[in-house]
């Protein structure tokens, strides 16, 4: 019996040592801290338009100075669809890697955009911007998003107001 207890103790010790190689920290927190990305809250005010087919969080590397700058080469991130009709959403690119994942870098335009087109397109005329990220509540220009390597930038919050949308980038509706 002593031999059985000794082997059982060694077995349990090995399970603890090799089974908990990352300690007691949940894997999701550790992974979130190692990925470059951003997180925050998106809030929606007013009535959602009935005709909306797509609502996405999109990030562009360069400013949208013309309809031509709304293109796939300028895209830094595209989220998966945001659920229709919600009033608030906490998001993290560490969790939603999106259709186009984000990486470390500097981004000039972070927005929530909606389309009435049932087919996902990159045609600027199909999209209406309903919310923009503004740094330090300066609504005179879109805020820059700087994501350092291995850092999750927090509090990138966006307010969407269907009754008072932000100025539209060139080439839109």
C-alpha positions as CSV (number, residue, x, y, z in Angstrom):
1,X,0.0,0.0,0.0
2,X,2.9,2.4,0.8
3,X,4.3,1.8,-2.7
4,X,0.9,2.6,-4.3
5,X,0.6,5.9,-2.3
6,X,4.2,6.8,-3.3
7,X,3.4,6.2,-7.0
8,X,0.1,8.0,-6.7
9,X,1.9,11.0,-5.2
10,X,4.5,11.0,-8.0
11,X,1.8,10.7,-10.6
12,X,-0.2,13.7,-9.1
13,X,3.0,15.7,-8.9
14,X,3.8,15.1,-12.6
15,X,0.3,16.1,-13.6
16,X,0.6,19.3,-11.7
17,X,4.0,20.2,-13.0
18,X,3.4,19.3,-16.6
19,X,-0.3,20.1,-16.8
20,X,0.1,23.7,-15.4
21,X,3.1,24.9,-17.3
22,X,1.5,28.3,-17.6
23,X,0.6,28.6,-14.0
24,X,-2.8,29.7,-12.9
25,X,-3.2,32.5,-15.4
26,X,-6.1,31.8,-17.8
27,X,-4.8,31.2,-21.3
28,X,-7.1,33.8,-22.8
29,X,-5.5,36.6,-20.6
30,X,-2.0,35.5,-21.5
31,X,-2.8,35.3,-25.2
32,X,-4.5,38.7,-25.1
33,X,-1.4,40.3,-23.6
34,X,0.9,38.8,-26.2
35,X,-1.1,39.8,-29.3
36,X,-0.9,43.2,-30.9
37,X,-4.4,44.7,-31.1
38,X,-7.0,47.0,-29.6
39,X,-10.1,46.8,-27.5
40,X,-12.9,49.1,-26.3
41,X,-16.6,49.7,-26.5
42,X,-18.9,50.6,-29.3
43,X,-22.2,52.2,-28.4
44,X,-25.2,52.8,-30.6
45,X,-27.8,55.5,-30.2
46,X,-31.1,55.9,-32.1
47,X,-33.0,53.5,-34.4
48,X,-31.1,51.0,-36.6
49,X,-32.0,51.4,-40.2
50,X,-34.1,48.5,-41.5
51,X,-32.1,48.1,-44.7
52,X,-28.7,47.4,-43.0
53,X,-27.1,44.2,-44.1
54,X,-23.6,44.6,-42.7
55,X,-22.1,46.5,-39.7
56,X,-18.4,46.3,-39.4
57,X,-15.5,47.8,-37.4
58,X,-12.9,48.8,-40.0
59,X,-9.5,50.3,-39.6
60,X,-7.5,52.0,-42.4
61,X,-3.7,52.6,-42.4
62,X,-3.8,55.9,-44.3
63,X,-6.4,58.7,-44.0
64,X,-9.5,58.4,-46.3
65,X,-8.8,61.5,-48.5
66,X,-10.5,60.2,-51.6
67,X,-12.8,57.4,-52.7
68,X,-9.7,55.7,-54.0
69,X,-8.2,55.5,-50.6
70,X,-11.0,53.2,-49.5
71,X,-9.3,50.1,-50.9
72,X,-8.1,46.6,-49.7
73,X,-4.5,47.8,-49.7
74,X,-5.3,50.5,-47.2
75,X,-7.3,48.2,-44.8
76,X,-5.6,47.3,-41.5
77,X,-8.5,45.4,-39.9
78,X,-12.1,44.3,-40.7
79,X,-14.1,42.8,-37.9
80,X,-16.7,40.0,-38.2
81,X,-20.2,41.4,-38.5
82,X,-21.7,43.3,-35.5
83,X,-25.1,42.1,-34.5
84,X,-28.0,44.1,-35.8
85,X,-30.0,46.1,-33.2
86,X,-27.5,46.0,-30.3
87,X,-27.0,49.1,-28.1
88,X,-23.5,48.4,-26.9
89,X,-20.6,46.0,-27.7
90,X,-17.4,45.4,-25.8
91,X,-14.8,44.2,-28.4
92,X,-11.2,43.0,-28.5
93,X,-9.2,42.2,-31.6
94,X,-7.5,39.5,-29.5
95,X,-10.8,37.7,-29.5
96,X,-12.3,38.7,-32.8
97,X,-9.4,38.5,-35.2
98,X,-11.8,39.6,-38.0
99,X,-11.8,39.0,-41.7
100,X,-8.5,41.0,-41.9
101,X,-6.5,40.6,-38.6
102,X,-4.8,43.7,-37.1
103,X,-1.1,43.9,-36.5
104,X,1.3,46.3,-34.8
105,X,1.4,49.7,-36.5
106,X,-0.1,53.2,-36.9
107,X,-3.6,53.6,-38.2
108,X,-5.3,56.8,-39.3
109,X,-9.0,55.9,-39.4
110,X,-11.0,53.6,-37.2
111,X,-14.7,53.5,-37.9
112,X,-18.0,51.6,-37.7
113,X,-19.4,51.3,-41.2
114,X,-22.7,49.9,-42.5
115,X,-23.8,48.7,-45.9
116,X,-27.2,48.0,-47.4
117,X,-25.6,45.7,-50.0
118,X,-26.3,42.0,-49.2
119,X,-22.9,41.2,-50.7
120,X,-19.8,42.2,-48.8
121,X,-18.0,44.7,-51.1
122,X,-15.1,47.2,-51.1
123,X,-17.0,49.7,-53.1
124,X,-16.9,53.0,-51.1
125,X,-20.4,54.0,-52.3
126,X,-21.9,50.9,-50.6
127,X,-20.8,52.0,-47.1
128,X,-22.0,54.6,-44.7
129,X,-19.8,55.5,-41.7
130,X,-21.9,55.7,-38.5
131,X,-19.2,56.1,-35.9
132,X,-15.5,57.2,-35.8
133,X,-12.8,56.8,-33.1
134,X,-11.7,60.2,-31.8
135,X,-8.7,60.5,-29.5
136,X,-9.2,62.5,-26.4
137,X,-12.8,63.4,-27.4
138,X,-11.4,65.7,-30.2
139,X,-14.2,65.3,-32.8
140,X,-12.5,67.6,-35.3
141,X,-10.5,64.8,-36.8
142,X,-10.3,61.0,-36.5
143,X,-8.0,59.7,-33.9
144,X,-4.7,57.9,-34.7
145,X,-4.4,54.4,-33.4
146,X,-0.9,53.3,-32.5
147,X,-0.5,49.7,-31.7
148,X,3.0,48.7,-30.4
149,X,4.3,45.1,-30.8
150,X,2.8,42.6,-28.3
151,X,0.4,45.2,-26.9
152,X,-3.3,45.3,-26.6
153,X,-4.3,49.0,-26.7
154,X,-7.4,49.5,-24.5
155,X,-10.2,52.1,-24.4
156,X,-10.6,52.6,-28.2
157,X,-14.3,53.6,-27.8
158,X,-16.6,54.6,-30.6
159,X,-20.0,56.2,-30.3
160,X,-22.5,55.7,-33.1
161,X,-25.5,58.0,-33.4
162,X,-27.9,57.2,-36.2
163,X,-29.5,60.6,-35.8
164,X,-26.2,62.5,-36.0
165,X,-23.6,60.5,-38.0
166,X,-20.1,61.7,-38.4
167,X,-18.8,63.4,-41.6
168,X,-18.5,60.9,-44.4
169,X,-15.2,60.2,-46.0
170,X,-15.0,61.1,-49.7
171,X,-16.9,59.0,-52.2
172,X,-19.7,57.9,-49.9
173,X,-23.4,58.4,-49.6
